[in-house]
């Protein structure tokens, strides 16, 4: 059996590479200037990448289950790195369509496959601490912008925008290839020490999960949490400057701290969920966000504004990291990658809906307050659904531990 901590490191390696998509804003102005694009045109490349992340995760989850984490990880690397190299070509040729195709579509497919590939494998190595395990990997995705942002800024300034994508493409190729090569499902010996791992491999299929009300409920609360969170992320800096008169430099610093807390929130909340339970953890998220968004609509103090933003962002990040463990709690890990992929379609859609909703309401009302009140109300519904899931969403399992053990004994 592989060393489970090295498996965790491999998972983090993949997520740190693909998570660099969150540092896109660092490249927005350089791309606008070099290609002569508007902000809206440039931002669509990012929106497409998130959209195709969700779609590819949703439709290719079965591919990950069929071919295993190693081949899936290498496939993710090929798509993601091709997207980086293709983006360099698009900038060189000054072609907007190529930018959308390579960064948005091809790179987005790499994001989706790479996001779900390590999760089900890692969960099986930490059957008694599923929240902690998934939090480790998904924390890497959240932290990635802290590394990628300054690195992109440096490479662009020193070597130019095109070379930035070429250099990063080479770096990501090496890290993702090495990480994917180490990923391997656990090989279980039939002993008492491995019973937890065997138990963690049970569950229902993705198609069976899709037919349950629990899946629909989880999809909805995930969608709302991301829509509101990513909508807030999209306007955090200008909102800080407009509402509490923060300077551009201070707003930029706040955005950097947001990236840090996004990552820390993922590991903190997912680890806590192992003790508190996933249902209660999501209920706590939504209770916090009801109050935080409502207060944010009325705040005038800079310190209070930042505190509320940071609190919301930790819940936003925690929502991502707790979801795979919650899915495994209810549906098992038999086809966790496929089920997780289906849930991630919510992210793809929310990545488009969230920023659009915030910008539309801001322009329509000339205020952020209506948007924030609306988000607060959305979380009231989410809290109700979370509590119903906690008390009515019982574990759905097909398969029997004794039968699995018997089959493994025969196989040996």
C-alpha positions as CSV (number, residue, x, y, z in Angstrom):
1,X,0.0,0.0,0.0
2,X,1.2,3.5,-0.8
3,X,2.1,5.9,2.0
4,X,-1.1,7.8,2.7
5,X,0.7,11.0,3.6
6,X,2.5,10.9,0.2
7,X,-0.9,10.3,-1.4
8,X,-2.1,13.4,0.3
9,X,0.9,15.3,-0.9
10,X,0.3,14.1,-4.5
11,X,-3.4,15.2,-4.2
12,X,-2.2,18.7,-3.0
13,X,0.3,18.8,-5.8
14,X,-2.4,18.5,-8.4
15,X,-4.8,20.9,-6.7
16,X,-2.1,23.6,-6.2
17,X,-1.4,23.5,-10.0
18,X,-5.0,23.7,-11.1
19,X,-6.0,26.1,-8.3
20,X,-3.9,28.7,-10.0
21,X,-7.0,29.6,-12.0
22,X,-8.1,31.6,-8.9
23,X,-5.1,34.0,-9.6
24,X,-6.6,34.9,-13.0
25,X,-7.2,38.5,-11.9
26,X,-3.4,39.1,-11.8
27,X,-3.3,38.5,-15.5
28,X,-6.5,40.4,-16.4
29,X,-4.9,43.8,-17.1
30,X,-1.8,42.5,-18.9
31,X,-4.0,40.4,-21.2
32,X,-6.4,43.4,-21.8
33,X,-3.4,45.6,-22.7
34,X,-1.6,43.1,-24.9
35,X,-4.7,41.9,-26.8
36,X,-6.7,45.2,-26.7
37,X,-9.7,43.6,-24.9
38,X,-12.3,44.9,-22.6
39,X,-12.7,43.7,-19.0
40,X,-15.9,41.8,-19.9
41,X,-14.2,40.0,-22.8
42,X,-11.2,39.0,-20.7
43,X,-13.3,37.9,-17.7
44,X,-15.3,35.5,-19.9
45,X,-12.1,33.4,-20.3
46,X,-12.2,32.8,-16.5
47,X,-16.0,32.2,-16.4
48,X,-15.7,29.6,-19.2
49,X,-12.9,27.9,-17.3
50,X,-15.1,27.6,-14.2
51,X,-18.1,26.5,-16.3
52,X,-16.2,23.7,-18.0
53,X,-14.6,22.7,-14.7
54,X,-18.2,22.0,-13.5
55,X,-19.4,20.4,-16.7
56,X,-16.3,18.2,-17.2
57,X,-16.4,17.1,-13.6
58,X,-20.0,16.2,-14.0
59,X,-19.8,14.3,-17.2
60,X,-16.3,12.7,-16.7
61,X,-16.6,11.5,-13.2
62,X,-17.3,8.0,-14.6
63,X,-14.1,8.2,-16.6
64,X,-12.2,8.8,-13.4
65,X,-13.8,5.8,-11.8
66,X,-13.2,3.6,-14.8
67,X,-9.5,4.4,-15.5
68,X,-8.3,5.2,-12.0
69,X,-6.5,8.1,-10.5
70,X,-3.2,7.7,-12.2
71,X,-4.5,7.8,-15.8
72,X,-7.1,10.4,-14.9
73,X,-4.5,12.6,-13.3
74,X,-2.3,12.4,-16.4
75,X,-5.3,13.2,-18.6
76,X,-6.0,16.3,-16.4
77,X,-2.4,17.3,-16.8
78,X,-2.5,17.0,-20.6
79,X,-5.7,19.1,-20.9
80,X,-4.6,21.7,-18.3
81,X,-1.1,22.2,-19.6
82,X,-2.4,22.2,-23.2
83,X,-4.6,25.0,-22.1
84,X,-1.6,27.0,-20.7
85,X,0.4,26.5,-23.9
86,X,-2.6,27.3,-26.1
87,X,-3.2,30.5,-24.1
88,X,0.3,31.6,-25.0
89,X,-0.4,30.9,-28.6
90,X,-3.7,32.8,-28.5
91,X,-2.0,35.9,-27.0
92,X,0.8,35.7,-29.6
93,X,-1.8,35.5,-32.4
94,X,-4.0,38.1,-30.6
95,X,-7.0,35.8,-31.1
96,X,-9.8,36.0,-28.6
97,X,-11.5,32.8,-29.8
98,X,-8.4,30.8,-29.2
99,X,-8.1,32.3,-25.7
100,X,-11.6,31.1,-24.9
101,X,-11.0,27.7,-26.5
102,X,-7.6,27.0,-24.8
103,X,-8.0,28.7,-21.4
104,X,-11.7,28.4,-21.0
105,X,-12.7,25.1,-22.7
106,X,-9.5,22.9,-22.8
107,X,-8.0,24.2,-19.6
108,X,-11.4,24.0,-17.9
109,X,-11.7,20.3,-18.8
110,X,-8.3,19.8,-17.2
111,X,-9.5,21.6,-14.1
112,X,-12.6,19.5,-13.8
113,X,-10.8,16.1,-14.2
114,X,-7.9,17.2,-11.9
115,X,-10.3,18.5,-9.2
116,X,-12.1,15.2,-8.7
117,X,-9.3,12.8,-9.5
118,X,-7.5,12.7,-6.1
119,X,-10.5,13.0,-3.8
120,X,-12.0,9.5,-3.8
121,X,-8.6,7.9,-3.6
122,X,-7.6,10.1,-0.6
123,X,-10.8,9.4,1.2
124,X,-10.1,5.7,1.1
125,X,-6.7,6.2,2.8
126,X,-8.3,8.1,5.6
127,X,-11.6,6.3,6.2
128,X,-12.1,7.5,9.7
129,X,-11.1,11.2,9.0
130,X,-12.8,11.8,5.6
131,X,-13.3,15.5,6.2
132,X,-9.7,16.0,7.1
133,X,-8.5,14.1,4.1
134,X,-10.6,16.0,1.5
135,X,-9.8,19.2,3.3
136,X,-6.1,18.6,2.7
137,X,-6.4,18.3,-1.0
138,X,-9.0,21.0,-1.5
139,X,-7.0,23.3,0.8
140,X,-4.3,23.2,-1.9
141,X,-6.8,24.5,-4.4
142,X,-7.7,27.4,-2.1
143,X,-4.1,28.3,-1.3
144,X,-2.9,28.1,-4.9
145,X,-3.6,31.8,-5.7
146,X,-1.3,32.8,-2.8
147,X,1.6,31.1,-4.7
148,X,0.5,31.6,-8.3
149,X,-0.5,35.3,-8.0
150,X,3.0,36.6,-7.0
151,X,4.7,34.1,-9.3
152,X,2.6,35.2,-12.3
153,X,3.2,38.8,-11.5
154,X,7.0,38.2,-11.4
155,X,7.2,36.0,-14.5
156,X,5.1,38.5,-16.5
157,X,7.2,41.4,-15.5
158,X,10.5,39.7,-16.1
159,X,9.8,37.5,-19.1
160,X,6.6,38.8,-20.7
161,X,3.0,37.5,-20.7
162,X,3.5,34.8,-23.3
163,X,6.6,33.3,-21.6
164,X,4.7,33.4,-18.3
165,X,2.2,30.8,-19.6
166,X,4.9,28.7,-21.2
167,X,7.0,28.6,-18.0
168,X,4.1,27.8,-15.8
169,X,2.9,25.2,-18.3
170,X,6.2,23.4,-17.9
171,X,6.2,23.7,-14.1
172,X,2.7,22.4,-13.9
173,X,3.4,19.5,-16.3
174,X,6.2,18.2,-14.1
175,X,4.3,18.6,-10.8
176,X,1.0,17.1,-12.0
177,X,2.8,14.2,-13.8
178,X,4.8,13.2,-10.8
179,X,1.7,13.6,-8.5
180,X,-0.6,11.6,-10.8
181,X,2.0,8.8,-11.1
182,X,2.0,8.2,-7.4
183,X,-1.8,8.1,-7.0
184,X,-3.1,4.6,-6.5
185,X,-6.2,3.2,-4.7
186,X,-5.4,1.3,-1.5
187,X,-4.7,-2.5,-1.8
188,X,-6.5,-3.9,1.2
189,X,-5.2,-7.0,3.1
190,X,-8.0,-8.9,4.9
191,X,-7.3,-8.0,8.5
192,X,-9.0,-6.1,11.2
193,X,-6.8,-3.0,10.5
194,X,-8.1,-2.8,6.9
195,X,-11.8,-3.3,7.7
196,X,-12.4,0.5,7.9
197,X,-10.9,0.8,4.4
198,X,-13.0,-2.0,3.0
199,X,-16.1,-0.4,4.7
200,X,-15.2,2.9,3.0
201,X,-15.4,1.3,-0.4
202,X,-19.1,0.4,-0.2
203,X,-21.9,2.6,-1.5
204,X,-24.3,3.2,-4.3
205,X,-23.7,4.1,-7.9
206,X,-23.7,7.6,-9.3
207,X,-26.9,6.8,-11.3
208,X,-28.6,5.6,-8.1
209,X,-27.4,8.7,-6.2
210,X,-28.9,11.0,-8.9
211,X,-32.4,9.6,-8.3
212,X,-32.4,10.5,-4.6
213,X,-33.8,13.6,-3.0
214,X,-30.6,13.8,-0.9
215,X,-28.5,14.4,-4.0
216,X,-30.9,17.2,-5.2
217,X,-30.8,18.8,-1.7
218,X,-27.0,18.7,-1.6
219,X,-26.7,20.1,-5.1
220,X,-28.9,23.0,-4.2
221,X,-27.1,24.1,-1.0
222,X,-23.8,23.7,-2.8
223,X,-25.0,25.9,-5.7
224,X,-26.3,28.6,-3.4
225,X,-23.1,28.7,-1.2
226,X,-20.9,29.0,-4.3
227,X,-23.2,31.5,-6.1
228,X,-23.2,33.9,-3.1
229,X,-19.5,33.3,-2.2
230,X,-18.1,33.7,-5.7
231,X,-20.4,36.7,-6.3
232,X,-18.9,38.3,-3.3
233,X,-15.3,37.4,-4.4
234,X,-15.9,39.0,-7.8
235,X,-16.7,42.4,-6.2
236,X,-14.7,42.3,-2.9
237,X,-12.2,44.9,-3.9
238,X,-14.4,47.5,-5.6
239,X,-17.1,47.0,-2.9
240,X,-14.5,47.7,-0.2
241,X,-13.5,50.9,-1.9
242,X,-17.1,52.0,-2.5
243,X,-18.7,51.0,0.8
244,X,-16.1,51.7,3.5
245,X,-13.8,53.9,1.4
246,X,-10.8,51.5,1.5
247,X,-7.8,52.5,-0.6
248,X,-6.9,50.4,-3.6
249,X,-3.8,49.1,-1.9
250,X,-5.7,48.2,1.3
251,X,-8.4,46.4,-0.8
252,X,-5.7,44.5,-2.6
253,X,-4.2,43.4,0.7
254,X,-7.7,42.3,1.8
255,X,-8.0,40.2,-1.3
256,X,-4.7,38.5,-0.5
257,X,-6.0,37.6,3.0
258,X,-9.2,36.3,1.5
259,X,-7.1,33.8,-0.5
260,X,-5.4,32.7,2.7
261,X,-8.6,32.3,4.7
262,X,-10.3,30.5,1.7
263,X,-7.6,27.8,2.1
264,X,-7.5,27.8,5.9
265,X,-11.3,27.6,6.0
266,X,-11.2,24.4,3.9
267,X,-9.0,22.5,6.2
268,X,-10.4,23.9,9.4
269,X,-14.1,23.3,8.7
270,X,-13.6,19.9,7.0
271,X,-11.5,18.7,10.0
272,X,-14.1,20.0,12.5
273,X,-16.8,18.2,10.5
274,X,-15.2,14.9,11.4
275,X,-16.2,15.6,15.0
276,X,-19.2,17.8,14.6
277,X,-20.8,15.8,11.7
278,X,-21.3,17.1,8.2
279,X,-24.9,18.0,8.7
280,X,-24.3,20.2,11.7
281,X,-21.3,21.8,10.1
282,X,-23.3,22.9,7.0
283,X,-26.0,24.2,9.3
284,X,-23.4,26.3,11.2
285,X,-22.1,27.6,7.8
286,X,-25.5,28.8,6.8
287,X,-26.4,30.3,10.2
288,X,-23.2,32.3,10.1
289,X,-23.8,33.5,6.5
290,X,-27.4,34.5,7.2
291,X,-26.2,36.9,9.9
292,X,-22.9,37.9,8.1
293,X,-24.5,38.9,4.8
294,X,-27.3,40.8,6.5
295,X,-24.9,42.7,8.6
296,X,-22.6,43.3,5.6
297,X,-25.4,45.2,3.9
298,X,-25.5,47.7,6.8
299,X,-21.9,48.0,7.8
300,X,-19.9,51.2,7.7
301,X,-16.8,50.3,9.8
302,X,-13.8,49.1,7.8
303,X,-12.8,46.6,10.5
304,X,-16.3,45.2,10.7
305,X,-16.5,45.0,6.9
306,X,-13.3,43.0,6.7
307,X,-14.3,40.7,9.6
308,X,-17.6,39.8,7.9
309,X,-16.0,39.2,4.5
310,X,-13.4,36.9,6.1
311,X,-16.0,35.0,8.0
312,X,-18.1,34.4,4.9
313,X,-15.0,33.3,2.9
314,X,-14.1,30.7,5.4
315,X,-17.6,29.2,5.1
316,X,-17.4,29.4,1.3
317,X,-14.1,27.4,1.3
318,X,-15.4,25.0,4.0
319,X,-18.4,24.3,1.8
320,X,-16.1,22.9,-0.9
321,X,-13.9,20.8,1.4
322,X,-16.8,19.2,3.4
323,X,-18.8,18.2,0.4
324,X,-16.8,15.1,-0.8
325,X,-16.9,13.8,2.8
326,X,-20.6,14.5,3.1
327,X,-21.2,12.6,-0.2
328,X,-19.2,9.7,1.1
329,X,-21.2,9.7,4.3
330,X,-24.5,9.4,2.5
331,X,-23.6,7.6,-0.7
332,X,-20.4,5.7,0.2
333,X,-17.2,5.8,-1.8
334,X,-18.0,3.1,-4.4
335,X,-18.4,5.8,-7.1
336,X,-17.5,8.9,-5.2
337,X,-15.5,10.6,-8.0
338,X,-18.6,10.3,-10.3
339,X,-21.0,11.5,-7.7
340,X,-18.7,14.4,-6.7
341,X,-18.4,15.3,-10.3
342,X,-22.2,15.5,-10.7
343,X,-22.3,17.8,-7.7
344,X,-19.6,20.1,-9.2
345,X,-21.9,21.0,-12.0
346,X,-23.3,23.4,-9.4
347,X,-19.9,25.1,-9.3
348,X,-19.8,25.5,-13.1
349,X,-23.3,27.1,-13.2
350,X,-22.7,29.2,-10.0
351,X,-19.4,30.5,-11.5
352,X,-21.5,32.2,-14.2
353,X,-24.6,33.1,-12.2
354,X,-22.9,34.6,-9.1
355,X,-20.8,37.3,-10.7
356,X,-23.7,38.1,-13.2
357,X,-26.2,38.4,-10.4
358,X,-24.1,40.7,-8.3
359,X,-23.2,43.0,-11.3
360,X,-26.8,43.1,-12.5
361,X,-28.3,43.9,-9.1
362,X,-25.6,46.5,-8.5
363,X,-26.3,48.3,-11.8
364,X,-30.1,48.0,-11.3
365,X,-30.2,49.3,-7.7
366,X,-27.0,51.3,-7.6
367,X,-26.2,49.6,-4.3
368,X,-24.7,46.4,-2.9
369,X,-27.2,46.2,-0.1
370,X,-30.1,44.6,-2.0
371,X,-27.8,41.9,-3.2
372,X,-26.5,41.1,0.3
373,X,-30.0,41.0,1.8
374,X,-31.0,38.7,-1.1
375,X,-28.1,36.4,-0.3
376,X,-29.0,36.4,3.4
377,X,-32.5,35.2,2.6
378,X,-31.1,32.5,0.3
379,X,-29.2,31.1,3.2
380,X,-32.3,30.8,5.4
381,X,-33.6,28.3,2.8
382,X,-30.2,26.6,2.8
383,X,-30.3,26.3,6.6
384,X,-33.7,24.6,6.5
385,X,-32.5,22.1,3.9
386,X,-29.3,21.4,5.8
387,X,-31.3,20.6,8.9
388,X,-33.7,18.3,6.9
389,X,-30.6,16.5,5.5
390,X,-29.2,16.1,9.0
391,X,-32.2,14.5,10.4
392,X,-33.8,12.8,7.4
393,X,-30.9,12.2,5.0
394,X,-29.8,8.8,6.2
395,X,-26.8,6.9,4.8
396,X,-27.6,5.1,1.6
397,X,-25.6,1.9,1.1
398,X,-25.8,-1.1,-1.2
399,X,-23.5,-3.9,-0.5
400,X,-22.6,-5.8,2.6
401,X,-19.3,-5.7,4.5
402,X,-19.2,-9.4,5.1
403,X,-19.7,-10.1,1.4
404,X,-17.0,-7.7,0.4
405,X,-14.6,-9.3,2.9
406,X,-15.6,-12.8,1.7
407,X,-14.9,-11.8,-1.9
408,X,-11.5,-10.4,-1.0
409,X,-10.6,-13.7,0.9
410,X,-11.5,-15.7,-2.2
411,X,-9.5,-13.3,-4.4
412,X,-6.4,-13.9,-2.3
